[in-house]
Amino acid sequence: ISTAHAQKQKKSRNNVKVVTVMDFKSLLQTDKDAYLLDVRTDAEFAAGHLDGAHQLDWLDSELFNKGIEHLDKTKTIYVYCRSGHRSNLAAHKLADKGFNVVDMQGGYIAWTAGGLEVKK
């Protein structure tokens, strides 16, 4: 078990891709099995989010850990937060659990600064 765990730890760094907002948007559009995950709080999500996003609050670790148990490992998880910090932490946790993850650099702030569409 410890060898498999060590391999998984090493592999996780390779399972997180940090990309720009435009690359994130284009990957989302081409990946038909994409799972878009917003790791911000309920209030942040309600104020505006990316179209099609599912929300799991990273700051509520119990809820977050329970929530990721139900995610499909065959799908790539596209994760974002407000500025990119929480999503990067969440992305590495997901990768450690065996998910392929794409993390959006700059988060929701960068997305909206780029004039991209959001849902409210």
LUMKEZA-95255 format. One record per atom (N, C-alpha, C): residue number from 1; residue in three letters; atom name; x, y, z. Coordinates in steps of 0.2 Angstrom, whole numbers, plus 5000, padded with zeros to 4 digits. Each point is the difference from the previous one (the first is absolute). Layout:
% residues N
SITE   num   residu   atome   east   north     up
SITE   NUM      ala      CA      X       Y      Z
...
***
This chain:
% residues 120
SITE   num   residu   atome   east   north     up
SITE     1      ile       N   5004    4994   5000
SITE     1      ile      CA   4996    5006   5000
SITE     1      ile       C   5004    5006   5000
SITE     2      ser       N   5006    5000   5004
SITE     2      ser      CA   5004    5006   5001
SITE     2      ser       C   5003    5002   4993
SITE     3      thr       N   5002    4995   4996
SITE     3      thr      CA   5003    5002   4993
SITE     3      thr       C   4995    5003   4996
SITE     4      ala       N   4994    4997   5000
SITE     4      ala      CA   4995    5003   4995
SITE     4      ala       C   4998    5007   5003
SITE     5      his       N   5000    5001   5006
SITE     5      his      CA   4999    5007   5003
SITE     5      his       C   5005    5005   4998
SITE     6      ala       N   5006    4997   5000
SITE     6      ala      CA   5006    5005   4998
SITE     6      ala       C   5000    5001   4992
SITE     7      gln       N   4998    4995   4996
SITE     7      gln      CA   4999    5002   4993
SITE     7      gln       C   4994    5005   4999
SITE     8      lys       N   4995    4999   5004
SITE     8      lys      CA   4994    5004   4999
SITE     8      lys       C   5002    5008   5002
SITE     9      gln       N   5004    5000   5005
SITE     9      gln      CA   5002    5007   5002
SITE     9      gln       C   5004    5003   4995
SITE    10      lys       N   5005    4996   4997
SITE    10      lys      CA   5004    5003   4994
SITE    10      lys       C   4996    5002   4994
SITE    11      lys       N   4995    4996   4999
SITE    11      lys      CA   4996    5000   4994
SITE    11      lys       C   4996    5007   5000
SITE    12      ser       N   4998    5001   5006
SITE    12      ser      CA   4995    5006   5001
SITE    12      ser       C   5002    5006   4998
SITE    13      arg       N   5007    5002   5000
SITE    13      arg      CA   5002    5006   4997
SITE    13      arg       C   4999    5000   4993
SITE    14      asn       N   5001    4994   4997
SITE    14      asn      CA   4998    5000   4992
SITE    14      asn       C   4993    5000   4999
SITE    15      asn       N   4996    4999   5004
SITE    15      asn      CA   4992    5000   4999
SITE    15      asn       C   4997    5007   5001
SITE    16      val       N   5004    5005   5002
SITE    16      val      CA   4997    5007   5000
SITE    16      val       C   5003    5004   4995
SITE    17      lys       N   4996    5002   4996
SITE    17      lys      CA   5002    5005   4994
SITE    17      lys       C   4998    5007   5002
SITE    18      val       N   5004    5005   5001
SITE    18      val      CA   4998    5007   5001
SITE    18      val       C   5000    5003   4994
SITE    19      val       N   4995    5003   4998
SITE    19      val      CA   4999    5003   4993
SITE    19      val       C   4997    5007   5001
SITE    20      thr       N   5002    5004   4995
SITE    20      thr      CA   4997    5007   4999
SITE    20      thr       C   4992    5000   5000
SITE    21      val       N   4997    5006   5001
SITE    21      val      CA   4993    5000   4999
SITE    21      val       C   4998    4998   4993
SITE    22      met       N   5003    5002   4995
SITE    22      met      CA   4998    4999   4993
SITE    22      met       C   5001    4992   4998
SITE    23      asp       N   5005    4997   5003
SITE    23      asp      CA   5002    4993   4999
SITE    23      asp       C   4994    4996   5003
SITE    24      phe       N   4998    5002   5006
SITE    24      phe      CA   4995    4997   5004
SITE    24      phe       C   4994    5000   4997
SITE    25      lys       N   4998    5006   4997
SITE    25      lys      CA   4994    5001   4996
SITE    25      lys       C   5000    4995   4994
SITE    26      ser       N   5005    5000   4997
SITE    26      ser      CA   5000    4996   4993
SITE    26      ser       C   5000    4992   5002
SITE    27      leu       N   5004    4998   5005
SITE    27      leu      CA   5000    4993   5002
SITE    27      leu       C   4993    4998   5002
SITE    28      leu       N   4996    5005   5004
SITE    28      leu      CA   4994    4998   5002
SITE    28      leu       C   4995    4999   4994
SITE    29      gln       N   5001    5004   4995
SITE    29      gln      CA   4996    5000   4994
SITE    29      gln       C   5001    4993   4996
SITE    30      thr       N   5006    4998   5000
SITE    30      thr      CA   5001    4994   4996
SITE    30      thr       C   5000    4993   5004
SITE    31      asp       N   5000    5001   5007
SITE    31      asp      CA   4999    4994   5004
SITE    31      asp       C   4993    4998   5001
SITE    32      lys       N   4997    4995   4997
SITE    32      lys      CA   4993    4999   5001
SITE    32      lys       C   4999    4997   5006
SITE    33      asp       N   5005    4997   5004
SITE    33      asp      CA   4999    4997   5006
SITE    33      asp       C   5002    5004   5006
SITE    34      ala       N   5001    5006   4999
SITE    34      ala      CA   5003    5005   5005
SITE    34      ala       C   4995    5000   5006
SITE    35      tyr       N   5003    5001   5006
SITE    35      tyr      CA   4996    5001   5006
SITE    35      tyr       C   5003    5006   5003
SITE    36      leu       N   4996    5006   4999
SITE    36      leu      CA   5002    5006   5003
SITE    36      leu       C   4998    5001   5007
SITE    37      leu       N   5005    5001   5004
SITE    37      leu      CA   5000    5001   5007
SITE    37      leu       C   5002    5007   5003
SITE    38      asp       N   4995    5003   5003
SITE    38      asp      CA   5001    5006   5004
SITE    38      asp       C   5001    4999   5007
SITE    39      val       N   5006    5002   5003
SITE    39      val      CA   5002    4998   5007
SITE    39      val       C   4999    5006   5004
SITE    40      arg       N   4996    5005   4998
SITE    40      arg      CA   4999    5006   5004
SITE    40      arg       C   4994    4999   5005
SITE    41      thr       N   4998    5005   5004
SITE    41      thr      CA   4995    4999   5005
SITE    41      thr       C   4993    5001   4997
SITE    42      asp       N   4995    4998   5003
SITE    42      asp      CA   4993    5001   4997
SITE    42      asp       C   4999    5007   4998
SITE    43      ala       N   5002    5005   5004
SITE    43      ala      CA   4999    5007   4999
SITE    43      ala       C   5003    5002   4994
SITE    44      glu       N   5007    4998   4999
SITE    44      glu      CA   5004    5002   4994
SITE    44      glu       C   4996    4997   4994
SITE    45      phe       N   4998    4993   5000
SITE    45      phe      CA   4997    4997   4995
SITE    45      phe       C   4994    5003   4998
SITE    46      ala       N   4996    5002   5005
SITE    46      ala      CA   4993    5004   4998
SITE    46      ala       C   5001    5006   4997
SITE    47      ala       N   5006    5004   5001
SITE    47      ala      CA   5001    5006   4998
SITE    47      ala       C   5002    5000   4992
SITE    48      gly       N   5002    4994   4998
SITE    48      gly      CA   5002    4999   4993
SITE    48      gly       C   5005    4994   4999
SITE    49      his       N   4999    4996   4995
SITE    49      his      CA   5004    4994   4999
SITE    49      his       C   5000    4998   4992
SITE    50      leu       N   5004    4996   4999
SITE    50      leu      CA   5001    4998   4993
SITE    50      leu       C   4994    4995   4998
SITE    51      asp       N   4997    5001   4994
SITE    51      asp      CA   4995    4996   4998
SITE    51      asp       C   5001    4993   5000
SITE    52      gly       N   4996    4996   5003
SITE    52      gly      CA   5001    4993   5001
SITE    52      gly       C   5004    4997   5006
SITE    53      ala       N   5002    5005   5004
SITE    53      ala      CA   5004    4998   5006
SITE    53      ala       C   4996    4997   5005
SITE    54      his       N   5003    4995   5004
SITE    54      his      CA   4998    4997   5006
SITE    54      his       C   5004    5003   5005
SITE    55      gln       N   4997    5001   5006
SITE    55      gln      CA   5003    5003   5005
SITE    55      gln       C   5002    4995   5006
SITE    56      leu       N   5006    5000   5003
SITE    56      leu      CA   5002    4997   5006
SITE    56      leu       C   5004    5005   5004
SITE    57      asp       N   4998    5002   5005
SITE    57      asp      CA   5004    5005   5004
SITE    57      asp       C   5007    4997   5003
SITE    58      trp       N   5005    5002   4998
SITE    58      trp      CA   5007    4998   5002
SITE    58      trp       C   5001    5001   5008
SITE    59      leu       N   4997    5006   5002
SITE    59      leu      CA   5001    5002   5007
SITE    59      leu       C   4996    4996   5005
SITE    60      asp       N   4995    4996   4997
SITE    60      asp      CA   4996    4995   5004
SITE    60      asp       C   5003    4993   4999
SITE    61      ser       N   5006    4999   5003
SITE    61      ser      CA   5004    4994   4998
SITE    61      ser       C   4995    4993   5001
SITE    62      glu       N   4996    5000   5005
SITE    62      glu      CA   4996    4994   5001
SITE    62      glu       C   4995    4999   4993
SITE    63      leu       N   4997    5005   4999
SITE    63      leu      CA   4995    5000   4994
SITE    63      leu       C   5004    4999   4993
SITE    64      phe       N   5006    5003   5000
SITE    64      phe      CA   5004    4999   4994
SITE    64      phe       C   5003    4993   4999
SITE    65      asn       N   5002    4997   5005
SITE    65      asn      CA   5003    4993   5000
SITE    65      asn       C   4994    4995   4999
SITE    66      lys       N   4994    5001   5002
SITE    66      lys      CA   4994    4996   4999
SITE    66      lys       C   4998    5001   4993
SITE    67      gly       N   5000    5006   4997
SITE    67      gly      CA   4998    5002   4993
SITE    67      gly       C   5005    4996   4995
SITE    68      ile       N   5006    5000   5001
SITE    68      ile      CA   5005    4998   4995
SITE    68      ile       C   4999    4992   5000
SITE    69      glu       N   4998    4997   5005
SITE    69      glu      CA   4999    4993   4999
SITE    69      glu       C   4995    4998   4995
SITE    70      his       N   4995    5004   4998
SITE    70      his      CA   4995    4999   4995
SITE    70      his       C   5002    5002   4993
SITE    71      leu       N   5006    5003   4999
SITE    71      leu      CA   5002    5002   4993
SITE    71      leu       C   5003    4994   4996
SITE    72      asp       N   4999    5001   4994
SITE    72      asp      CA   5002    4994   4995
SITE    72      asp       C   5007    5001   4998
SITE    73      lys       N   5004    4995   5002
SITE    73      lys      CA   5007    5000   4998
SITE    73      lys       C   5002    4999   4993
SITE    74      thr       N   4995    4999   4996
SITE    74      thr      CA   5001    4999   4992
SITE    74      thr       C   5000    5007   4997
SITE    75      lys       N   4997    5005   5004
SITE    75      lys      CA   4999    5007   4997
SITE    75      lys       C   5006    5004   5003
SITE    76      thr       N   5002    5005   4996
SITE    76      thr      CA   5005    5005   5002
SITE    76      thr       C   4996    5005   5004
SITE    77      ile       N   5003    5002   5006
SITE    77      ile      CA   4997    5005   5004
SITE    77      ile       C   5003    5007   4998
SITE    78      tyr       N   4996    5005   4998
SITE    78      tyr      CA   5002    5006   4999
SITE    78      tyr       C   4999    5005   5006
SITE    79      val       N   5005    5002   5004
SITE    79      val      CA   4998    5003   5006
SITE    79      val       C   5002    5007   5000
SITE    80      tyr       N   4996    5005   5004
SITE    80      tyr      CA   5002    5007   5001
SITE    80      tyr       C   4997    5002   5006
SITE    81      cys       N   5003    5006   5002
SITE    81      cys      CA   4998    5003   5006
SITE    81      cys       C   5000    5008   4999
SITE    82      arg       N   5001    5004   5005
SITE    82      arg      CA   4999    5007   4999
SITE    82      arg       C   5007    5003   4996
SITE    83      ser       N   5006    4998   5003
SITE    83      ser      CA   5006    5002   4998
SITE    83      ser       C   5005    4995   4997
SITE    84      gly       N   4998    4994   5002
SITE    84      gly      CA   5005    4994   4998
SITE    84      gly       C   5003    4997   5005
SITE    85      his       N   5000    5002   5006
SITE    85      his      CA   5003    4997   5006
SITE    85      his       C   4996    4994   5002
SITE    86      arg       N   4994    5001   5002
SITE    86      arg      CA   4996    4994   5003
SITE    86      arg       C   5000    4994   4994
SITE    87      ser       N   4999    5003   4994
SITE    87      ser      CA   4999    4994   4995
SITE    87      ser       C   5007    4996   4999
SITE    88      asn       N   5005    5004   5001
SITE    88      asn      CA   5007    4996   4999
SITE    88      asn       C   5000    4995   5006
SITE    89      leu       N   4998    5002   5006
SITE    89      leu      CA   5000    4995   5006
SITE    89      leu       C   4995    4994   4998
SITE    90      ala       N   4994    5002   4998
SITE    90      ala      CA   4995    4995   4998
SITE    90      ala       C   5003    4995   4995
SITE    91      ala       N   5003    5003   4995
SITE    91      ala      CA   5002    4997   4994
SITE    91      ala       C   5005    4994   5002
SITE    92      his       N   5005    5002   5004
SITE    92      his      CA   5005    4995   5003
SITE    92      his       C   4997    4995   5004
SITE    93      lys       N   4995    5002   5004
SITE    93      lys      CA   4996    4995   5004
SITE    93      lys       C   4997    4995   4995
SITE    94      leu       N   4996    5002   4995
SITE    94      leu      CA   4997    4996   4995
SITE    94      leu       C   5005    4996   4997
SITE    95      ala       N   5005    5002   4998
SITE    95      ala      CA   5006    4996   4996
SITE    95      ala       C   5002    4995   5005
SITE    96      asp       N   5001    5001   5006
SITE    96      asp      CA   5002    4995   5005
SITE    96      asp       C   4995    4995   5001
SITE    97      lys       N   4994    5001   4998
SITE    97      lys      CA   4995    4995   5000
SITE    97      lys       C   4999    4996   4994
SITE    98      gly       N   5004    5002   4995
SITE    98      gly      CA   5000    4997   4993
SITE    98      gly       C   4996    5003   4995
SITE    99      phe       N   4998    5006   5000
SITE    99      phe      CA   4997    5004   4995
SITE    99      phe       C   5005    5003   4996
SITE   100      asn       N   4998    5001   4993
SITE   100      asn      CA   5004    5005   4996
SITE   100      asn       C   4996    5007   5001
SITE   101      val       N   5004    5005   5001
SITE   101      val      CA   4998    5006   5002
SITE   101      val       C   5003    5006   4996
SITE   102      val       N   4996    5005   4998
SITE   102      val      CA   5002    5006   4996
SITE   102      val       C   4998    5005   5005
SITE   103      asp       N   5005    5004   5002
SITE   103      asp      CA   4999    5006   5005
SITE   103      asp       C   5000    5007   4996
SITE   104      met       N   4995    5004   5001
SITE   104      met      CA   5001    5006   4996
SITE   104      met       C   5004    5006   5004
SITE   105      gln       N   5005    5002   4997
SITE   105      gln      CA   5004    5005   5003
SITE   105      gln       C   4997    5007   5000
SITE   106      gly       N   5000    5003   5006
SITE   106      gly      CA   4997    5006   5001
SITE   106      gly       C   4992    5000   5002
SITE   107      gly       N   4997    4994   4999
SITE   107      gly      CA   4994    4999   5003
SITE   107      gly       C   4994    5004   4997
SITE   108      tyr       N   4995    5001   5003
SITE   108      tyr      CA   4994    5004   4998
SITE   108      tyr       C   5002    5007   4999
SITE   109      ile       N   5004    5003   5003
SITE   109      ile      CA   5002    5007   4999
SITE   109      ile       C   5003    5001   4993
SITE   110      ala       N   5005    4995   4998
SITE   110      ala      CA   5003    5000   4994
SITE   110      ala       C   4995    4999   4994
SITE   111      trp       N   4995    4995   5002
SITE   111      trp      CA   4995    4999   4995
SITE   111      trp       C   4995    5006   4998
SITE   112      thr       N   4998    5003   5006
SITE   112      thr      CA   4996    5006   4999
SITE   112      thr       C   5004    5006   4997
SITE   113      ala       N   5006    5001   5002
SITE   113      ala      CA   5005    5005   4997
SITE   113      ala       C   5001    4999   4993
SITE   114      gly       N   4999    4994   4997
SITE   114      gly      CA   5001    4999   4993
SITE   114      gly       C   4993    5001   4996
SITE   115      gly       N   4995    5002   5004
SITE   115      gly      CA   4994    5002   4997
SITE   115      gly       C   4996    4994   4998
SITE   116      leu       N   5001    4994   5003
SITE   116      leu      CA   4997    4994   4999
SITE   116      leu       C   4993    4999   5003
SITE   117      glu       N   4996    4996   4997
SITE   117      glu      CA   4993    5000   5003
SITE   117      glu       C   4999    4996   5006
SITE   118      val       N   4996    5002   5005
SITE   118      val      CA   4998    4997   5006
SITE   118      val       C   4993    4999   5001
SITE   119      lys       N   4998    4996   5004
SITE   119      lys      CA   4993    4999   5002
SITE   119      lys       C   4999    5003   5007
SITE   120      lys       N   4994    5003   5001
SITE   120      lys      CA   4998    5002   5007
SITE   120      lys       C   4994    4998   5002
***
